């Protein structure tokens, strides 16, 4: 029987973190799938906080070419941090709709800060085809959406890494990356140095998503107050998720992704979720946004039977 919970939806229409435009429309595209109504049908009380205020690139300056728009991204993440803290204080599960993945610095800061009030660490499971572990020094593009994982672990830009008042929002020993299949050479070194647990598509192919999720949940849930799920939709195979800016063949299948979400719900440990990088400009009949919505529903208790 589903335990009824309050769910808060937060939109972050930001595309400052990457080169390709369009992910700023992701929150609207996901909302257009009737996400709020469908969550209510599952049994949750739903509140939509609306969208965090985000400037558009035409209004602002890029700044440092090694970390483009980072001052403005920081301000967006700072606002998001406060909204996530508010939702968690209201005993709700915040679902953050992106927008590019750089927003995760703000959402994870909020989740971690809430846990700190109860002296509990935060577990993190990061679904992504990419590592997002670059720093301004290692990045070849200067795109900040390739850096947020480094920032939440306390690396990279000093100010971003300290967002919320401290660095190292999560312990690497409670952190997993799932679905990686496209990593930069310099990024590989940073990932190895970080000591997080990485499950590439090779491990998923070899052991199956069920075994991988069992281990990931054990790692992220070990001694923590719960798990923050940060989900880049490009972890999916582009044949079923065409609306992403950086597609890479060989991703998760439809059922692998849903089983992963269902197992997370079964764990009772999910405290917050990001769903990011949906790009309606590149999508086909809003199919990627629909998939994103379905995965949110699965992680929040929708069942086949």
Secondary structure, 3 states (H helix, E strand, C coil): CCCCCEEEEEEECCCCCCCCCCHHHHHHHHHCCCHHHHHHHHCCEEEEEEECCCCCHHHCCCCCCCCCCHHHHHHHHHHHHHHHHHHHHCCEEEEEEECCHHHHHHHHHHHHHHHHHCCCEEEEEEECCCCCCCCCCCCCCCCHHHCHHHHHCCCCCHHHHCCCCCCCCCCHHHEEEEEECCCCHHHHHHHHHHCCEEEEHHHHHHHCHHHHHHHHHHHHHCCEEEEEEEEEHHHECCCCCCCCCCCCCCCECHHHHHHHHHHHHHHCCEEEEEEECCCHHHCCCCHHHHHHHHHHHHHCCCCCC
